């Protein structure tokens, strides 16, 4: 049985099949290359190009270079490495210009479908370009999301989850804990910050019906990296795992973690390379996780943030 996210939508790439024989990966949008500013695989006619020969190629070709997908630079230029394969066919002709700085920037260049795109938020600044998933590209305000490859659905059990724990007799009337998996998180690219409370792509790992119905059970509200329960003061049975493996980011030394809710307590253990963090939290009801930059939260959090840094 698959459980949809809080919006009632099963995520585009990792539909989770609990108790089934596996999971299926939906077809993934192609990546856009910032070095040449080419969207790959978008349906626009290109004139094809030279086939690859399995090695490095450095010859210049008038009118641009084509790879397996058939990308063409209208201004021409030197080719880089070529892969073995047939001559390029359908591809994209892209307008010249600097690398896009945001998903909104890509939208102004004619990209109107949600896709994995590469952006360079500070242009010629010190932050190298990186990939984000651009969501809402057909609307007025497209948003950036950071792909987290390590999840239950991709073979990394209990990674990038947030749990509201139900350890036994407490103030939550539901019989079971409720965990959420986060295959992608909202990413404010201007300062490399995860907006923890965004659950657009969060997936419940069990049936959330009871938690949604019960006012004292907060499992449906858990944000990325948050751990909570309703066991009582000084007790922390909630758990969360943050795993930035296979991303170009780690938890910034300036990142802050704090308790939230009522009579809350908790702790965080961050790995030496700062790619992973294990969080415990609890309260009556309360928890622990990335902090609200405005200060302690005496209720359920709505604006917690996690500052990242490039590797």
C-alpha positions in Angstrom: 0.0 0.0 0.0 1.4 3.4 -0.9 0.8 6.5 1.2 0.7 9.8 -0.5 2.2 13.0 0.9 0.4 15.6 2.9 -1.0 17.1 -0.3 -2.5 13.8 -1.3 0.0 13.4 -4.1 2.4 10.5 -4.5 5.9 11.9 -5.2 7.0 11.9 -8.8 10.2 9.7 -8.4 9.8 7.5 -5.4 6.4 6.0 -5.0 6.7 3.9 -1.9 5.2 0.4 -1.8 5.0 -0.8 1.8 5.1 -4.6 2.1 5.4 -5.0 -1.7 8.1 -6.6 -3.7 9.9 -3.3 -4.4 9.4 0.1 -5.8 9.4 1.7 -9.2 11.3 4.7 -10.3 9.3 7.0 -12.5 11.2 8.4 -15.5 13.4 11.3 -14.5 13.6 14.6 -16.3 17.0 15.2 -17.9 19.5 17.5 -16.3 20.4 20.9 -17.7 24.1 21.6 -18.3 25.2 25.0 -17.0 28.5 25.0 -18.8 26.7 25.3 -22.2 23.2 26.3 -20.9 21.6 23.5 -22.7 18.4 21.7 -21.5 18.9 18.1 -22.6 16.1 16.0 -24.0 13.5 18.8 -24.3 11.5 18.5 -27.5 13.1 21.0 -29.8 14.7 20.2 -33.2 18.4 20.2 -33.4 20.5 19.4 -36.5 22.4 16.5 -34.9 26.1 16.4 -34.8 29.2 14.2 -34.7 29.0 10.8 -33.1 31.2 10.0 -30.1 34.0 7.5 -30.4 34.3 6.3 -26.8 37.2 8.6 -25.9 38.1 12.2 -25.3 37.5 14.6 -28.2 38.7 18.1 -28.5 38.1 19.1 -32.0 36.1 22.2 -32.9 33.0 21.8 -35.0 31.3 24.7 -36.7 27.9 25.4 -35.4 28.4 23.5 -32.2 28.8 20.0 -30.9 26.3 17.2 -30.5 26.3 14.4 -28.0 24.1 11.3 -27.6 21.1 13.6 -26.9 21.8 15.9 -29.8 22.5 19.3 -28.1 23.6 22.2 -30.3 25.2 25.5 -29.4 24.0 28.0 -32.0 27.1 30.1 -31.4 29.5 27.2 -32.0 32.4 26.3 -29.8 34.8 23.6 -28.8 33.6 20.2 -27.8 34.5 18.5 -24.6 34.6 14.7 -23.9 32.4 12.6 -26.2 30.8 9.3 -25.3 30.5 6.5 -27.8 27.2 6.6 -29.6 25.3 7.6 -32.6 25.3 11.1 -34.1 23.1 13.5 -32.2 19.5 13.8 -33.2 16.6 15.6 -31.4 17.9 18.1 -28.9 17.6 21.7 -27.8 18.8 25.0 -29.2 19.3 27.2 -26.2 19.7 31.0 -26.0 23.2 32.3 -25.3 23.8 33.8 -21.9 25.1 33.2 -18.4 24.1 30.3 -16.3 20.7 30.5 -14.7 20.7 31.7 -11.1 17.3 30.2 -10.0 14.4 28.2 -11.3 12.6 31.5 -12.0 15.5 32.5 -14.2 15.2 29.2 -16.1 11.5 29.9 -16.5 12.3 33.3 -18.2 14.5 31.3 -20.6 11.5 29.2 -21.8 11.6 26.2 -19.4 8.1 25.6 -18.2 8.1 22.0 -17.1 9.3 20.7 -13.7 12.7 19.2 -14.0 16.2 18.8 -12.5 18.1 21.9 -13.5 21.5 23.3 -12.7 21.7 26.8 -11.3 24.5 29.1 -10.2 22.9 31.4 -7.5 25.9 33.8 -7.2 26.9 33.9 -10.8 30.7 34.6 -10.8 30.9 34.3 -7.0 32.6 31.5 -5.0 29.6 29.1 -4.9 29.9 26.5 -7.7 26.8 25.6 -9.8 24.6 22.8 -8.5 21.5 20.8 -9.4 18.0 21.4 -7.9 14.6 20.2 -8.8 12.5 23.1 -10.1 8.9 22.7 -9.0 5.9 24.8 -10.2 7.5 25.8 -13.4 4.1 26.3 -15.1 3.1 28.8 -12.3 4.1 32.3 -11.2 6.6 31.3 -8.5 8.7 28.2 -9.2 10.6 26.8 -6.2 13.9 25.0 -5.7 14.1 21.6 -4.0 17.2 19.7 -3.1 17.2 16.0 -4.1 18.2 13.7 -1.2 19.3 10.4 -2.8 19.5 8.4 0.5 16.0 7.3 1.5 14.1 4.1 2.4 12.9 3.9 -1.2 16.4 4.0 -2.6 17.9 1.4 -0.3 19.0 3.5 2.7 16.7 2.4 5.5 15.6 5.1 8.0 17.6 7.8 6.3 16.1 11.3 5.9 13.1 10.5 8.1 11.4 12.4 10.8 9.4 10.5 13.5 6.7 11.4 16.0 7.1 8.5 18.4 4.4 6.7 20.2 6.2 4.7 23.0 3.3 3.7 25.1 1.1 5.5 27.6 1.3 9.2 26.8 -0.9 12.2 25.7 -1.2 10.9 22.1 -4.3 8.8 21.5 -3.0 7.1 18.4 -1.7 3.5 18.8 1.5 3.9 16.6 4.4 6.1 15.8 4.3 8.0 12.5 7.4 8.6 10.4 7.8 10.6 7.2 10.5 10.2 4.5 11.9 13.2 2.7 13.2 12.5 -0.8 13.4 16.2 -1.5 13.5 19.3 0.7 12.7 22.9 0.0 16.0 24.8 -0.6 16.5 28.5 -0.4 19.4 28.8 -2.8 20.3 32.4 -1.9 21.9 31.2 1.3 21.9 27.4 1.0 19.2 26.9 3.6 16.7 24.0 3.9 13.2 25.2 4.9 12.4 22.4 7.3 8.7 22.7 7.5 8.0 22.3 3.8 6.4 18.8 3.3 5.6 19.1 -0.4 7.4 15.8 -1.2 7.3 14.2 2.2 6.0 10.6 2.2 4.2 9.0 5.2 5.8 5.6 5.9 2.6 4.3 7.5 -1.1 5.2 7.6 -1.4 8.8 9.0 -5.2 8.8 9.5 -5.1 8.7 13.3 -2.5 11.4 13.6 -4.4 13.7 11.3 -7.6 13.2 13.3 -6.1 13.5 16.8 -5.1 17.0 17.9 -2.4 15.8 20.3 -0.6 13.6 17.8 1.6 15.7 15.6 3.0 13.1 13.2 1.5 14.7 10.1 3.3 18.0 10.9 6.9 16.7 11.3 9.4 18.7 9.4 12.8 17.5 7.9 15.2 16.6 10.7 12.6 16.9 13.5 12.1 14.3 16.3 9.2 14.5 18.7 6.8 12.7 21.0 4.1 13.4 23.7 5.6 11.2 26.4 6.3 13.8 29.0 8.9 16.2 30.4 12.5 15.2 30.1 11.8 12.1 27.9 12.9 11.9 24.3 11.8 8.9 22.2 11.3 10.6 18.8 14.0 10.1 16.2 15.1 11.8 13.0 18.0 11.1 10.5 19.6 13.6 8.2 21.7 12.1 5.4 23.3 14.4 2.8 25.2 11.6 1.1 25.5 11.9 -2.7 24.8 15.6 -2.5 27.4 18.4 -2.8 26.4 19.7 0.6 27.0 19.2 4.3 25.5 20.7 7.5 27.1 24.1 8.1 29.0 24.7 11.3 26.7 27.6 11.8 23.6 25.4 11.8 21.6 25.6 15.0 19.4 22.9 16.6 16.9 23.5 19.4 13.9 22.2 21.3 10.4 23.1 20.3 6.9 22.6 21.8 6.2 22.1 25.5 8.6 20.8 28.2 10.7 19.6 25.3 14.2 18.1 25.3 16.5 16.5 22.8 20.0 16.2 21.2 21.8 16.0 17.9 24.8 13.9 17.0 26.6 15.2 13.8 29.1 13.1 12.0 32.7 14.3 11.6 32.2 15.1 7.9 28.9 16.8 8.8 27.1 14.8 6.1 24.8 13.1 8.6 23.0 13.9 11.8 21.0 11.8 14.2 18.4 13.6 16.2 16.4 12.6 19.3 13.6 14.6 20.8 10.4 14.6 22.9 8.2 16.5 25.3 4.6 17.0 26.3 4.2 17.4 23.4 7.4 18.6 21.9 10.6 17.7 20.2 14.0 18.7 18.9 15.4 19.6 15.4 16.8 22.4 13.3 16.1 25.8 14.9 13.9 28.7 14.1 16.3 31.6 13.4 14.0 33.9 15.2 14.5 32.1 18.5 12.9 29.3 20.7 9.5 28.0 19.7 6.9 27.5 22.5 4.5 25.7 20.2 4.7 23.5 17.1 7.4 24.9 14.7 6.4 26.7 11.5 9.7 28.3 10.3 12.6 26.0 11.3 15.7 26.1 9.0 18.8 24.1 8.4 21.9 25.9 7.1 24.0 23.9 4.6 27.5 24.5 3.1 29.0 23.2 -0.1 31.6 20.3 0.3 
